[in-house]
Amino acid sequence: MRPQSLETASISSGSSSPTRHSVSPTQRSVREDSTTSWKSSIRRIVSVLNLVPKEKSSFEKQQERKLREVDMYMNRPQICRLPLKSLTS
C-alpha cells in the first residue's frame, strides 16, 4: 500500500487488517527546523549584504568632499585659516 497522506498503512504479518501509524512528532519538527534554518540563513545573507558599502553617485561624493573640507577648515586654529599671502612677516 502506498502512503496517501500523513498517515501510513501497513499490514502486519499476524492479522489481515491494516494498522495505521501516524507520522512521529520528530518528523514534523524536522520540517519546522528547516524553516527556522532557512529564515536564519536569509537573515545572515541580508546582514552580509548590509555590510557591503553601496557605491555613491558623483553628487554624493561631491557633497561629502565639501563637508569634509568645511570641517577641516573650521577645526584649524585661527592663524591657519588665513591665506599665506596676507600674513605679515
PyMOL commands that place a pseudoatom at each C-alpha (Angstrom):
pseudoatom trace, name=CA, resn=MET, resi=1, chain=A, elem=C, hetatm=0, pos=[0.000, 0.000, 0.000]
pseudoatom trace, name=CA, resn=ARG, resi=2, chain=A, elem=C, hetatm=0, pos=[1.283, 3.487, -0.832]
pseudoatom trace, name=CA, resn=PRO, resi=3, chain=A, elem=C, hetatm=0, pos=[1.006, 6.302, 1.727]
pseudoatom trace, name=CA, resn=GLN, resi=4, chain=A, elem=C, hetatm=0, pos=[-1.554, 8.836, 0.600]
pseudoatom trace, name=CA, resn=SER, resi=5, chain=A, elem=C, hetatm=0, pos=[-1.445, 11.282, 3.498]
pseudoatom trace, name=CA, resn=LEU, resi=6, chain=A, elem=C, hetatm=0, pos=[0.488, 11.937, 6.677]
pseudoatom trace, name=CA, resn=GLU, resi=7, chain=A, elem=C, hetatm=0, pos=[-0.578, 8.516, 7.902]
pseudoatom trace, name=CA, resn=THR, resi=8, chain=A, elem=C, hetatm=0, pos=[0.800, 5.270, 6.510]
pseudoatom trace, name=CA, resn=ALA, resi=9, chain=A, elem=C, hetatm=0, pos=[-0.890, 1.901, 6.436]
pseudoatom trace, name=CA, resn=SER, resi=10, chain=A, elem=C, hetatm=0, pos=[0.935, -1.350, 6.895]
pseudoatom trace, name=CA, resn=ILE, resi=11, chain=A, elem=C, hetatm=0, pos=[-0.243, -4.924, 7.071]
pseudoatom trace, name=CA, resn=SER, resi=12, chain=A, elem=C, hetatm=0, pos=[1.122, -6.858, 9.987]
pseudoatom trace, name=CA, resn=SER, resi=13, chain=A, elem=C, hetatm=0, pos=[2.066, -10.491, 9.448]
pseudoatom trace, name=CA, resn=GLY, resi=14, chain=A, elem=C, hetatm=0, pos=[-0.284, -11.797, 12.158]
pseudoatom trace, name=CA, resn=SER, resi=15, chain=A, elem=C, hetatm=0, pos=[-3.535, -10.142, 11.035]
pseudoatom trace, name=CA, resn=SER, resi=16, chain=A, elem=C, hetatm=0, pos=[-5.170, -9.311, 7.753]
pseudoatom trace, name=CA, resn=SER, resi=17, chain=A, elem=C, hetatm=0, pos=[-6.440, -5.866, 8.799]
pseudoatom trace, name=CA, resn=PRO, resi=18, chain=A, elem=C, hetatm=0, pos=[-4.147, -2.900, 8.145]
pseudoatom trace, name=CA, resn=THR, resi=19, chain=A, elem=C, hetatm=0, pos=[-2.875, -0.918, 11.113]
pseudoatom trace, name=CA, resn=ARG, resi=20, chain=A, elem=C, hetatm=0, pos=[-2.319, 2.811, 10.862]
pseudoatom trace, name=CA, resn=HIS, resi=21, chain=A, elem=C, hetatm=0, pos=[0.778, 4.620, 12.098]
pseudoatom trace, name=CA, resn=SER, resi=22, chain=A, elem=C, hetatm=0, pos=[0.882, 8.370, 12.239]
pseudoatom trace, name=CA, resn=VAL, resi=23, chain=A, elem=C, hetatm=0, pos=[3.975, 10.398, 11.436]
pseudoatom trace, name=CA, resn=SER, resi=24, chain=A, elem=C, hetatm=0, pos=[6.114, 10.846, 14.506]
pseudoatom trace, name=CA, resn=PRO, resi=25, chain=A, elem=C, hetatm=0, pos=[6.464, 14.324, 16.042]
pseudoatom trace, name=CA, resn=THR, resi=26, chain=A, elem=C, hetatm=0, pos=[10.185, 14.306, 15.269]
pseudoatom trace, name=CA, resn=GLN, resi=27, chain=A, elem=C, hetatm=0, pos=[9.437, 14.330, 11.544]
pseudoatom trace, name=CA, resn=ARG, resi=28, chain=A, elem=C, hetatm=0, pos=[7.264, 17.399, 11.994]
pseudoatom trace, name=CA, resn=SER, resi=29, chain=A, elem=C, hetatm=0, pos=[9.990, 19.182, 13.954]
pseudoatom trace, name=CA, resn=VAL, resi=30, chain=A, elem=C, hetatm=0, pos=[12.477, 18.499, 11.148]
pseudoatom trace, name=CA, resn=ARG, resi=31, chain=A, elem=C, hetatm=0, pos=[10.222, 20.464, 8.829]
pseudoatom trace, name=CA, resn=GLU, resi=32, chain=A, elem=C, hetatm=0, pos=[9.958, 23.300, 11.370]
pseudoatom trace, name=CA, resn=ASP, resi=33, chain=A, elem=C, hetatm=0, pos=[13.733, 23.190, 11.884]
pseudoatom trace, name=CA, resn=SER, resi=34, chain=A, elem=C, hetatm=0, pos=[14.337, 23.513, 8.160]
pseudoatom trace, name=CA, resn=THR, resi=35, chain=A, elem=C, hetatm=0, pos=[12.034, 26.545, 8.082]
pseudoatom trace, name=CA, resn=THR, resi=36, chain=A, elem=C, hetatm=0, pos=[13.921, 28.051, 11.007]
pseudoatom trace, name=CA, resn=SER, resi=37, chain=A, elem=C, hetatm=0, pos=[17.291, 27.387, 9.394]
pseudoatom trace, name=CA, resn=TRP, resi=38, chain=A, elem=C, hetatm=0, pos=[16.007, 28.851, 6.114]
pseudoatom trace, name=CA, resn=LYS, resi=39, chain=A, elem=C, hetatm=0, pos=[14.910, 32.024, 7.897]
pseudoatom trace, name=CA, resn=SER, resi=40, chain=A, elem=C, hetatm=0, pos=[18.192, 32.324, 9.770]
pseudoatom trace, name=CA, resn=SER, resi=41, chain=A, elem=C, hetatm=0, pos=[20.201, 31.834, 6.575]
pseudoatom trace, name=CA, resn=ILE, resi=42, chain=A, elem=C, hetatm=0, pos=[18.185, 34.613, 4.910]
pseudoatom trace, name=CA, resn=ARG, resi=43, chain=A, elem=C, hetatm=0, pos=[18.940, 36.863, 7.895]
pseudoatom trace, name=CA, resn=ARG, resi=44, chain=A, elem=C, hetatm=0, pos=[22.652, 36.095, 7.557]
pseudoatom trace, name=CA, resn=ILE, resi=45, chain=A, elem=C, hetatm=0, pos=[22.597, 36.876, 3.833]
pseudoatom trace, name=CA, resn=VAL, resi=46, chain=A, elem=C, hetatm=0, pos=[20.812, 40.169, 4.440]
pseudoatom trace, name=CA, resn=SER, resi=47, chain=A, elem=C, hetatm=0, pos=[23.238, 41.149, 7.194]
pseudoatom trace, name=CA, resn=VAL, resi=48, chain=A, elem=C, hetatm=0, pos=[26.209, 40.408, 4.926]
pseudoatom trace, name=CA, resn=LEU, resi=49, chain=A, elem=C, hetatm=0, pos=[24.652, 42.449, 2.128]
pseudoatom trace, name=CA, resn=ASN, resi=50, chain=A, elem=C, hetatm=0, pos=[24.206, 45.343, 4.533]
pseudoatom trace, name=CA, resn=LEU, resi=51, chain=A, elem=C, hetatm=0, pos=[27.943, 45.265, 5.259]
pseudoatom trace, name=CA, resn=VAL, resi=52, chain=A, elem=C, hetatm=0, pos=[28.845, 45.836, 1.624]
pseudoatom trace, name=CA, resn=PRO, resi=53, chain=A, elem=C, hetatm=0, pos=[29.217, 49.588, 1.029]
pseudoatom trace, name=CA, resn=LYS, resi=54, chain=A, elem=C, hetatm=0, pos=[26.968, 50.860, -1.696]
pseudoatom trace, name=CA, resn=GLU, resi=55, chain=A, elem=C, hetatm=0, pos=[28.518, 52.942, -4.429]
pseudoatom trace, name=CA, resn=LYS, resi=56, chain=A, elem=C, hetatm=0, pos=[27.922, 56.650, -4.134]
pseudoatom trace, name=CA, resn=SER, resi=57, chain=A, elem=C, hetatm=0, pos=[26.942, 58.848, -7.012]
pseudoatom trace, name=CA, resn=SER, resi=58, chain=A, elem=C, hetatm=0, pos=[29.231, 61.668, -8.096]
pseudoatom trace, name=CA, resn=PHE, resi=59, chain=A, elem=C, hetatm=0, pos=[26.860, 64.183, -6.472]
pseudoatom trace, name=CA, resn=GLU, resi=60, chain=A, elem=C, hetatm=0, pos=[27.021, 62.338, -3.129]
pseudoatom trace, name=CA, resn=LYS, resi=61, chain=A, elem=C, hetatm=0, pos=[30.813, 62.171, -3.342]
pseudoatom trace, name=CA, resn=GLN, resi=62, chain=A, elem=C, hetatm=0, pos=[30.999, 65.894, -4.064]
pseudoatom trace, name=CA, resn=GLN, resi=63, chain=A, elem=C, hetatm=0, pos=[28.729, 66.751, -1.127]
pseudoatom trace, name=CA, resn=GLU, resi=64, chain=A, elem=C, hetatm=0, pos=[30.798, 64.564, 1.171]
pseudoatom trace, name=CA, resn=ARG, resi=65, chain=A, elem=C, hetatm=0, pos=[34.010, 66.231, -0.006]
pseudoatom trace, name=CA, resn=LYS, resi=66, chain=A, elem=C, hetatm=0, pos=[32.548, 69.693, 0.636]
pseudoatom trace, name=CA, resn=LEU, resi=67, chain=A, elem=C, hetatm=0, pos=[31.516, 68.725, 4.147]
pseudoatom trace, name=CA, resn=ARG, resi=68, chain=A, elem=C, hetatm=0, pos=[34.962, 67.314, 4.829]
pseudoatom trace, name=CA, resn=GLU, resi=69, chain=A, elem=C, hetatm=0, pos=[36.654, 70.485, 3.591]
pseudoatom trace, name=CA, resn=VAL, resi=70, chain=A, elem=C, hetatm=0, pos=[34.408, 72.709, 5.715]
pseudoatom trace, name=CA, resn=ASP, resi=71, chain=A, elem=C, hetatm=0, pos=[35.083, 70.575, 8.779]
pseudoatom trace, name=CA, resn=MET, resi=72, chain=A, elem=C, hetatm=0, pos=[38.814, 70.726, 8.175]
pseudoatom trace, name=CA, resn=TYR, resi=73, chain=A, elem=C, hetatm=0, pos=[38.654, 74.487, 7.790]
pseudoatom trace, name=CA, resn=MET, resi=74, chain=A, elem=C, hetatm=0, pos=[36.633, 75.042, 10.953]
pseudoatom trace, name=CA, resn=ASN, resi=75, chain=A, elem=C, hetatm=0, pos=[38.824, 72.758, 13.043]
pseudoatom trace, name=CA, resn=ARG, resi=76, chain=A, elem=C, hetatm=0, pos=[42.008, 74.641, 12.222]
pseudoatom trace, name=CA, resn=PRO, resi=77, chain=A, elem=C, hetatm=0, pos=[43.347, 77.344, 14.515]
pseudoatom trace, name=CA, resn=GLN, resi=78, chain=A, elem=C, hetatm=0, pos=[42.558, 80.931, 13.504]
pseudoatom trace, name=CA, resn=ILE, resi=79, chain=A, elem=C, hetatm=0, pos=[46.063, 81.641, 12.224]
pseudoatom trace, name=CA, resn=CYS, resi=80, chain=A, elem=C, hetatm=0, pos=[45.942, 78.637, 9.893]
pseudoatom trace, name=CA, resn=ARG, resi=81, chain=A, elem=C, hetatm=0, pos=[42.704, 79.823, 8.308]
pseudoatom trace, name=CA, resn=LEU, resi=82, chain=A, elem=C, hetatm=0, pos=[44.338, 82.896, 6.806]
pseudoatom trace, name=CA, resn=PRO, resi=83, chain=A, elem=C, hetatm=0, pos=[45.926, 82.606, 3.376]
pseudoatom trace, name=CA, resn=LEU, resi=84, chain=A, elem=C, hetatm=0, pos=[49.710, 82.721, 3.366]
pseudoatom trace, name=CA, resn=LYS, resi=85, chain=A, elem=C, hetatm=0, pos=[49.867, 85.950, 1.338]
pseudoatom trace, name=CA, resn=SER, resi=86, chain=A, elem=C, hetatm=0, pos=[48.069, 88.014, 3.960]
pseudoatom trace, name=CA, resn=LEU, resi=87, chain=A, elem=C, hetatm=0, pos=[50.398, 87.074, 6.806]
pseudoatom trace, name=CA, resn=THR, resi=88, chain=A, elem=C, hetatm=0, pos=[52.706, 89.899, 7.866]
pseudoatom trace, name=CA, resn=SER, resi=89, chain=A, elem=C, hetatm=0, pos=[56.258, 88.917, 8.469]
for i in range(1, 89): cmd.bond("trace and resi %d" % i, "trace and resi %d" % (i + 1))
show_as sticks, trace
zoom trace
